[in-house]
Amino acid sequence: MFEKLYSGFGSFWGSSPNKIIPRLLRYIKHGSVLDLGMGEGRDAIFLASSGFSVEGVDISSSALKKTISIASEHGLKIKVSEGDARRFKFQHNYDAVICLGVLQLFSIEDIEKVIAAIKENVTSGGLVAISSFTVDNPLEKCPYPSPDGSYCEYYLFKKGEMRNFFSDWKILEYSEYMSKIHKHGDEKLHKHGMVSMIAKKPL
Ligand SMILES: C[S@@+](CC[C@H](N)C(=O)[O-])C[C@H]1O[C@@H](n2cnc3c(N)ncnc32)[C@H](O)[C@@H]1O
């Protein structure tokens, strides 16, 4: 479903990084970052231009082509892999893993596996930045149809649920909130119930 969005627009999610990225940079200044579900690479490109060694994965080839093209325009190197984040084979640990606006697309069983894999593959003292949708999200299903015409049901995080996944880590920032009204591409104006978190793995 994202293929269609990405092939139709210049930069569907915009070119500015996610708001959580400057906040993440208060806690980490250099190192390796993995972006799971990197989309068109707005965060990966910002992090690479800030001196991080960045890898990313996305299931959409159009998204990755855009990332590669923008990165090369800026003379930046980003290692990208086309694939399913739910089956991503971690080759090494990362100083930070970001997964922004992706987990709501997965089942709770897959979310548990992906979060467990992220937690295992962050270096001691390393960080995660995660955002996803909550039960306050006005829509329960993704508004874009999948290739088979069905509409993916979102997983909506309950109050405190994301924090509980990281109860053995230090939570540096955590908020559950309603986003501002906005739109991407030719979408209707809408808002999201969001959870956003930065957490640090114990040393
Ligand atoms: C809402 S977009 C967010 C993109 C990016 N994180 C950002 O904030 O700009 C969700 C992204 O997740 C990707 N995605 C969806 N399912 C995926 C999967 N199973 N594995 C990897 N990426 C996936 C989509 O292709 C899309 O680029």
The ligand as an SDF file (V2000), in Angstrom:
LIG
                    3D

 27 29  0  0  0  0  0  0  0  0999 V2000
    4.1020    5.7980    8.2490 C   0  0  0  0  0  0  0  0  0  0  0  0
    5.5030    5.3190    7.3300 S   0  0  0  0  0  0  0  0  0  0  0  0
    6.8190    5.9650    8.3450 C   0  0  0  0  0  0  0  0  0  0  0  0
    8.1050    6.0940    7.5960 C   0  0  0  0  0  0  0  0  0  0  0  0
    9.2560    6.7490    8.3780 C   0  0  0  0  0  0  0  0  0  0  0  0
    9.5580    6.0340    9.5840 N   0  0  0  0  0  0  0  0  0  0  0  0
    8.9530    8.1910    8.6500 C   0  0  0  0  0  0  0  0  0  0  0  0
    8.6060    8.5330    9.7930 O   0  0  0  0  0  0  0  0  0  0  0  0
    9.0610    8.9800    7.7030 O   0  0  0  0  0  0  0  0  0  0  0  0
    5.5940    3.5730    7.6530 C   0  0  0  0  0  0  0  0  0  0  0  0
    6.6810    2.8710    6.8620 C   0  0  0  0  0  0  0  0  0  0  0  0
    6.7540    1.5030    7.2800 O   0  0  0  0  0  0  0  0  0  0  0  0
    7.0410    0.7240    6.1340 C   0  0  0  0  0  0  0  0  0  0  0  0
    6.6160   -0.6520    6.4200 N   0  0  0  0  0  0  0  0  0  0  0  0
    5.3640   -1.1220    6.5490 C   0  0  0  0  0  0  0  0  0  0  0  0
    5.3840   -2.4270    6.8410 N   0  0  0  0  0  0  0  0  0  0  0  0
    6.6900   -2.7850    6.8930 C   0  0  0  0  0  0  0  0  0  0  0  0
    7.3600   -3.9980    7.1570 C   0  0  0  0  0  0  0  0  0  0  0  0
    6.6840   -5.1060    7.4290 N   0  0  0  0  0  0  0  0  0  0  0  0
    8.7090   -4.0000    7.1380 N   0  0  0  0  0  0  0  0  0  0  0  0
    9.4110   -2.8700    6.8510 C   0  0  0  0  0  0  0  0  0  0  0  0
    8.8270   -1.6870    6.5930 N   0  0  0  0  0  0  0  0  0  0  0  0
    7.4840   -1.6450    6.6240 C   0  0  0  0  0  0  0  0  0  0  0  0
    6.2530    1.3870    5.0140 C   0  0  0  0  0  0  0  0  0  0  0  0
    6.7230    1.0420    3.7380 O   0  0  0  0  0  0  0  0  0  0  0  0
    6.4580    2.8490    5.3710 C   0  0  0  0  0  0  0  0  0  0  0  0
    7.5960    3.3660    4.7210 O   0  0  0  0  0  0  0  0  0  0  0  0
  1  2  1  0
  2  3  1  0
  2 10  1  0
  3  4  1  0
  4  5  1  0
  5  6  1  0
  5  7  1  0
  7  8  2  0
  7  9  1  0
 10 11  1  0
 11 12  1  0
 11 26  1  0
 12 13  1  0
 13 14  1  0
 13 24  1  0
 14 15  1  0
 14 23  1  0
 15 16  2  0
 16 17  1  0
 17 18  1  0
 17 23  2  0
 18 19  1  0
 18 20  2  0
 20 21  1  0
 21 22  2  0
 22 23  1  0
 24 25  1  0
 24 26  1  0
 26 27  1  0
M  CHG  2   2   1   9  -1
M  END
$$$$
